[in-house]
Amino acid sequence: MTTDRRIGCVYVLAAVLAVVAAVVLFAAAPSSATYPPLTSGGRQVAGPYELTTYRGDLIALGTVLVIASSVFVAAAVSRFRRRRL
C-alpha cells in the first residue's frame, strides 16, 4: 500500500468518526419538559403541555463536523485518485 493510500484511509476514518460524533451531538441537542395544567383561582386556564428546547451550540458543532467530514472525503478521494509519475 502506498503512502497516498494510507493517508487516504486515515481521511476516510476521520470522516466516519466525524459523522458519528455529529449524529451523537444532533441526538443530544433536543430536550423536553412536561408542564402540568395551569390553574388560576381554582379554574383551569391552560391544559398540560410539553416544551421542547434545542441546544444551539451542539447543533452548530455537529454542523461543523459534517462539513469537516465532507472535506475529509474530498481529500481521501484526491489521495486515492493520485497517480505516481
Residue, then its C-alpha position, 0 to 999 in steps of 0.5 A: m500500500t502506498t503512502d497516498r493510500r494510507i493517508g487516504c484511509v486515515y481521511v476516510l476514518a476521520a470522516v466516519l468518526a466525524v459523522v458519528a460524533a455529529v449524529v451523537l451531538f444532533a441526538a443530544a441537542p433536543s430536550s423536553a419538559t412536561y408542564p402540568p395544567l395551569t390553574s388560576g383561582g381554582r379554574q383551569v386556564a391552560g391544559p398540560y403541555e410539553l416544551t421542547t428546547y434545542r441546544g444551539d451550540l451542539i447543533a452548530l458543532g455537529t454542523v461543523l463536523v459534517i462539513a469537516s467530514s465532507v472535506f475529509v472525503a474530498a481529500a481521501v478521494s484526491r489521495f486515492r485518485r493520485r497517480r505516481l509519475 
